[in-house]
Amino acid sequence: MSPPARPKPPVSAPEPTPAVVKAPEPEVPAEPQPLGPIPIPSERMQYRAIGLLKGKYVASEEQFNRGDIVLTDGTPIDAVLLGRVTSLIKKQVDLEAQHLWVVYPRTLYKDENEPALHMQIVGVWEPETLNARKEEEEGAEKPPILSSADAEEKHCDRFSIRGEIAKYSEDDKEIVVNIVQKSKSETAKPKRPFKLLISGTLTGRTTGYFWDFEVKREGTQLILVSAKSIA
């Protein structure tokens, strides 16, 4: 018999190679987006209905703050001036010229219960001639403002609608959206939602669900361009 084998010395574990951790690349700050007439939603479930129209405001003989917007294609849209925009228009806006109007669309039911498009005018988008922003502290960075030419190209006859679908008819291609107006104070009584009629078709869950719509104006109708279910 051969003599027993001598025990081999233990093999030492290799020295661990230290991991090389690269320092993260410094983030390049995004360029501030120009302030436009239709801002990005500030909340996921933010209700709203806002858009931009171009035309002349023609006041009625009875009241200056009620009249029509006669659009560039000749279509008259029933309109009303809201709040401080009335005094602004009286003092600084040439009503013989066409302007870009920031508006809240509404659907009203008038003759024989037929839906009619109505606009609430809340502003004029003319940063070149009007003071489009409040005075800020000296030295504070000021975000750029979208020019009237760019606003007309990107947003004219376009609307951002966000709300809960109250009714959807695939056969009639009608979408009725409930819009809830935010109260100015927490103690104020919540306002009743108003309904907005959009022409178009949807896929997926509709009634009772919150959706984000992009729509365009054709004549006196709001036509669906795109839609996304939110919640």
ABEGO torsion letter per residue (X at the ends): XBBBBBBBBBBBBBBBBBBBBBBBBBBBBBBBBBBBABBBBABAABBBBBBBBBEBBBBBAABAABEBBBBAAGBBBBBBBBEAAAAAAAAABBAABBBBBBBBBBBBBBBGGBBBBBBBBABBBBAAABBABBBBBBGBBBBBBBBAAAAAAAABGBBBBBBBBABBBAAAGBBBBBBBBBBABAABBBBBBBBBBBBEBBBEBBBGBBBBBBBBBBEABBBBABBBBAX
